């Protein structure tokens, strides 16, 4: 190594170290900015729920309330229907749709992924093509059909279609099942198990990470759904959380009560956060396994 190279080498190392420090600062600054943008609205919502009505409407921007009040949380029970009833209605829809719909979806995915079916590629594309049809194009025919059989005003329009499964979830399960060795199926067949027995005893436990991840997405979709409940359940005692919150907001056009709406939003977000934290590890597992092939 020449003397000139030895003289320049420390400067190059110092320059590279300085570049790494600058890049790290930029990355952490971007992460902090994104975290602040993500967390600040939720923090504002929580703190606003503890304010008084006049304080929340004040033009002066204050993050923390002068006095923490629980009046808005107690006022939720005075709504018609009550907030507690709307929450129970939403939980009822979740329990009525998600378990049965997930089981049917997983069963269909198992058939498409592991069984020899005639023209199964065509039928899979046929089912997935329905995802390209916007809901707005189906809204009026569905509403007229459900109204003709007397289902409007009841939770049946929100329950019965979900019992037949979810196409997007089925496609995800098909990709996940490709990572499950087919030798397990052959072993089950040798032991005399039926196809349904293989699905229940072998495939279903193997799909647990994927099922957990997709169930969370479906749970969030039903929990946060506003459009369908407001369409089919308006004026009934079956209103769900989001439809009730929208109704409360519409009733306050002349006398806004932002802490009341924020309190309802805070309570409705708690189950989502708890479920996501409890099941977040399954997201990583399902995404990692769905990229593998047997």
C-alpha positions as CSV (number, residue, x, y, z in Angstrom):
1,X,0.0,0.0,0.0
2,X,1.5,3.3,-1.1
3,X,1.9,6.2,1.3
4,X,-0.7,8.2,-0.6
5,X,-3.3,5.4,-0.1
6,X,-2.5,5.2,3.6
7,X,-3.0,9.0,3.9
8,X,-6.3,9.0,2.2
9,X,-7.8,5.8,3.8
10,X,-8.7,7.4,7.2
11,X,-10.5,10.2,5.5
12,X,-12.6,7.8,3.4
13,X,-13.6,5.8,6.5
14,X,-14.5,9.0,8.3
15,X,-16.5,10.1,5.3
16,X,-18.4,6.8,5.2
17,X,-19.1,6.9,8.9
18,X,-20.5,10.5,8.5
19,X,-22.7,9.4,5.6
20,X,-24.1,6.5,7.7
21,X,-24.9,8.8,10.6
22,X,-26.7,11.3,8.3
23,X,-28.7,8.5,6.6
24,X,-29.7,7.2,10.1
25,X,-30.8,10.6,11.2
26,X,-32.9,11.1,8.1
27,X,-34.5,7.6,8.5
28,X,-35.3,8.2,12.1
29,X,-36.6,11.6,11.4
30,X,-39.0,10.2,8.8
31,X,-40.1,7.4,11.1
32,X,-40.7,9.9,13.9
33,X,-42.7,12.1,11.5
34,X,-44.9,9.2,10.3
35,X,-45.4,8.0,13.9
36,X,-46.5,11.4,15.0
37,X,-48.9,11.8,12.0
38,X,-50.3,8.4,12.8
39,X,-50.6,8.7,16.6
40,X,-51.5,12.4,17.0
41,X,-55.1,12.1,15.6
42,X,-55.9,9.2,18.0
43,X,-54.4,11.1,20.9
44,X,-56.4,14.1,20.0
45,X,-59.6,12.0,19.8
46,X,-58.9,10.5,23.3
47,X,-58.2,13.8,24.9
48,X,-61.2,15.5,23.2
49,X,-63.5,12.9,24.7
50,X,-62.6,14.1,28.2
51,X,-63.4,17.8,27.4
52,X,-66.6,19.7,27.8
53,X,-68.8,20.6,24.8
54,X,-67.9,24.3,24.9
55,X,-64.2,23.6,25.5
56,X,-64.1,21.2,22.5
57,X,-65.7,23.9,20.2
58,X,-63.4,26.6,21.3
59,X,-61.3,28.3,18.6
60,X,-58.3,28.1,20.9
61,X,-56.3,24.9,20.2
62,X,-55.6,23.0,23.4
63,X,-54.5,19.4,23.4
64,X,-55.2,18.6,27.0
65,X,-58.6,19.4,28.6
66,X,-58.7,21.8,31.5
67,X,-60.6,19.3,33.5
68,X,-60.9,15.6,32.6
69,X,-64.6,14.8,32.5
70,X,-66.4,11.5,31.9
71,X,-69.8,13.0,31.1
72,X,-69.5,12.1,27.4
73,X,-69.0,8.4,28.2
74,X,-72.0,8.3,30.5
75,X,-74.1,10.2,27.9
76,X,-73.6,7.4,25.4
77,X,-76.0,5.2,27.3
78,X,-78.8,7.8,26.8
79,X,-78.8,7.4,23.0
80,X,-81.6,5.6,21.2
81,X,-80.7,2.9,20.7
82,X,-78.1,2.9,23.4
83,X,-74.4,2.7,22.6
84,X,-74.2,-0.6,24.6
85,X,-77.0,-2.1,22.5
86,X,-75.3,-1.0,19.3
87,X,-72.1,-2.6,20.5
88,X,-73.9,-5.9,21.3
89,X,-75.5,-5.8,17.9
90,X,-72.1,-5.5,16.3
91,X,-70.7,-8.3,18.3
92,X,-73.7,-10.4,17.4
93,X,-73.0,-9.8,13.7
94,X,-69.3,-10.7,14.2
95,X,-70.1,-14.0,15.9
96,X,-72.8,-14.9,13.4
97,X,-70.7,-14.2,10.3
98,X,-67.0,-14.6,11.0
99,X,-66.7,-18.2,12.4
100,X,-69.1,-19.8,9.9
101,X,-67.9,-17.7,6.9
102,X,-64.2,-18.4,7.7
103,X,-64.9,-22.2,7.9
104,X,-66.7,-22.2,4.6
105,X,-64.0,-20.1,3.0
106,X,-61.2,-22.4,4.3
107,X,-63.1,-25.5,3.1
108,X,-63.4,-24.0,-0.4
109,X,-59.7,-22.9,-0.4
110,X,-58.7,-26.5,0.5
111,X,-60.8,-27.9,-2.4
112,X,-59.2,-25.5,-4.9
113,X,-55.6,-25.9,-3.6
114,X,-55.4,-29.6,-2.8
115,X,-58.2,-31.5,-4.5
116,X,-58.4,-32.6,-8.2
117,X,-61.6,-30.8,-9.5
118,X,-62.7,-30.5,-13.1
119,X,-62.3,-27.0,-14.5
120,X,-61.3,-25.7,-11.0
121,X,-59.1,-23.0,-12.6
122,X,-62.1,-21.6,-14.5
123,X,-64.3,-21.6,-11.4
124,X,-61.7,-19.9,-9.4
125,X,-61.3,-17.2,-11.9
126,X,-65.1,-17.0,-12.2
127,X,-65.4,-16.4,-8.4
128,X,-62.6,-13.9,-8.3
129,X,-64.1,-12.0,-11.2
130,X,-66.9,-11.0,-8.9
131,X,-64.4,-8.9,-7.0
132,X,-64.1,-6.5,-9.9
133,X,-67.9,-5.6,-9.8
134,X,-68.3,-2.5,-7.6
135,X,-70.7,-2.7,-4.8
136,X,-72.5,0.3,-6.0
137,X,-73.7,-1.7,-9.1
138,X,-75.1,-4.4,-6.8
139,X,-76.6,-2.2,-4.1
140,X,-80.0,-1.4,-5.6
141,X,-80.7,-5.0,-6.9
142,X,-79.7,-6.4,-3.5
143,X,-81.8,-3.9,-1.6
144,X,-84.8,-4.6,-3.7
145,X,-84.4,-8.3,-3.3
146,X,-84.0,-8.1,0.5
147,X,-86.9,-5.7,0.7
148,X,-89.1,-8.1,-1.2
149,X,-88.5,-10.9,1.2
150,X,-88.9,-8.7,4.3
151,X,-85.3,-8.7,5.4
152,X,-84.8,-4.9,5.5
153,X,-84.7,-3.8,9.1
154,X,-83.3,-7.1,10.3
155,X,-79.6,-8.2,10.4
156,X,-80.2,-11.0,7.9
157,X,-78.9,-9.0,4.9
158,X,-75.6,-8.6,6.8
159,X,-75.4,-12.2,8.0
160,X,-76.7,-14.6,5.2
161,X,-74.2,-13.4,2.4
162,X,-71.3,-13.7,4.8
163,X,-72.1,-17.3,5.6
164,X,-71.1,-18.3,2.0
165,X,-67.5,-17.2,2.5
166,X,-65.2,-14.4,1.4
167,X,-63.5,-14.6,-2.1
168,X,-60.5,-12.5,-1.2
169,X,-59.9,-14.6,1.9
170,X,-60.3,-17.7,-0.1
171,X,-57.6,-16.6,-2.5
172,X,-55.2,-15.9,0.4
173,X,-55.9,-19.3,1.9
174,X,-55.2,-21.0,-1.5
175,X,-51.8,-19.3,-1.6
176,X,-51.1,-20.3,2.0
177,X,-52.1,-23.9,1.4
178,X,-49.5,-24.2,-1.3
179,X,-46.9,-24.1,1.4
180,X,-48.5,-27.1,3.2
181,X,-46.8,-30.4,2.1
182,X,-49.1,-32.6,0.1
183,X,-47.5,-35.6,1.8
184,X,-49.7,-34.8,4.8
185,X,-52.8,-35.4,2.7
186,X,-51.4,-38.6,1.3
187,X,-50.7,-39.8,4.8
188,X,-54.2,-39.1,5.8
189,X,-55.6,-40.9,2.9
190,X,-53.4,-43.9,3.7
191,X,-54.8,-43.9,7.2
192,X,-58.4,-44.0,5.8
193,X,-59.4,-40.5,6.5
194,X,-62.0,-38.8,4.3
195,X,-61.4,-35.5,2.6
196,X,-63.4,-33.7,5.1
197,X,-61.6,-35.5,7.9
198,X,-58.2,-34.5,6.4
199,X,-59.4,-30.9,6.2
200,X,-60.6,-30.7,9.8
201,X,-57.8,-32.7,11.4
202,X,-54.8,-31.7,9.3
203,X,-55.4,-28.7,7.1
204,X,-57.4,-26.5,9.4
205,X,-54.8,-26.6,12.3
206,X,-52.0,-26.0,9.7
207,X,-53.9,-22.9,8.5
208,X,-54.2,-21.3,11.9
209,X,-51.8,-18.4,11.3
210,X,-53.5,-17.5,8.0
211,X,-56.9,-17.9,9.5
212,X,-56.0,-15.6,12.5
213,X,-54.7,-12.9,10.2
214,X,-57.7,-13.0,7.9
215,X,-60.2,-13.2,10.7
216,X,-58.7,-9.9,12.1
217,X,-59.2,-8.2,8.7
218,X,-62.8,-9.5,8.4
219,X,-63.5,-8.5,12.0
220,X,-62.3,-5.0,11.2
221,X,-64.3,-4.9,8.1
222,X,-67.6,-5.7,9.9
223,X,-66.7,-3.7,13.0
224,X,-66.0,-0.5,10.9
225,X,-68.8,-1.1,8.3
226,X,-71.1,1.9,8.1
227,X,-72.6,1.8,4.7
228,X,-74.4,-1.6,4.8
229,X,-75.8,-1.2,8.3
230,X,-77.0,2.3,7.6
231,X,-78.7,1.0,4.5
232,X,-80.5,-2.1,5.9
233,X,-80.8,-1.2,9.6
234,X,-81.8,2.4,9.5
235,X,-84.7,3.1,11.8
236,X,-84.5,-0.2,13.6
237,X,-83.1,-1.3,17.0
238,X,-80.4,-3.3,15.2
239,X,-78.1,-0.3,14.5
240,X,-74.4,-1.1,14.7
241,X,-71.7,1.0,16.3
242,X,-70.6,2.9,13.2
243,X,-74.2,3.5,12.1
244,X,-75.1,4.8,15.6
245,X,-72.1,7.1,15.7
246,X,-73.1,8.5,12.3
247,X,-76.6,9.0,13.5
248,X,-75.4,10.8,16.6
249,X,-73.2,13.1,14.4
250,X,-76.2,13.8,12.1
251,X,-78.4,14.8,15.1
252,X,-75.8,17.3,16.3
253,X,-75.7,19.6,13.2
254,X,-77.2,22.5,15.2
255,X,-75.6,21.7,18.6
256,X,-72.4,19.8,18.0
257,X,-71.2,17.6,20.8
258,X,-67.7,16.6,19.7
259,X,-66.7,14.9,23.0
260,X,-69.7,12.6,22.7
261,X,-68.7,11.4,19.2
262,X,-65.1,11.1,20.3
263,X,-66.0,9.1,23.3
264,X,-68.0,6.7,21.1
265,X,-65.0,6.5,18.7
266,X,-62.6,5.7,21.5
267,X,-64.7,2.9,22.9
268,X,-65.3,1.4,19.4
269,X,-61.6,1.4,18.7
270,X,-60.5,-0.5,21.8
271,X,-61.5,-4.0,20.6
272,X,-59.7,-3.3,17.3
273,X,-56.5,-2.4,19.1
274,X,-56.6,-5.3,21.5
275,X,-57.3,-7.8,18.8
276,X,-54.5,-6.4,16.5
277,X,-52.0,-6.5,19.3
278,X,-52.9,-10.0,20.3
279,X,-52.8,-11.4,16.7
280,X,-50.0,-9.3,15.1
281,X,-47.5,-12.2,15.2
282,X,-49.8,-14.2,12.9
283,X,-49.6,-11.5,10.2
284,X,-45.9,-12.1,9.9
285,X,-46.2,-15.9,9.9
286,X,-49.0,-16.0,7.4
287,X,-47.2,-13.6,5.0
288,X,-44.0,-15.5,5.3
289,X,-45.6,-18.9,4.8
290,X,-47.8,-17.8,1.9
291,X,-44.7,-17.0,-0.1
292,X,-43.4,-20.6,0.2
293,X,-44.2,-23.5,-2.2
294,X,-44.1,-27.2,-1.5
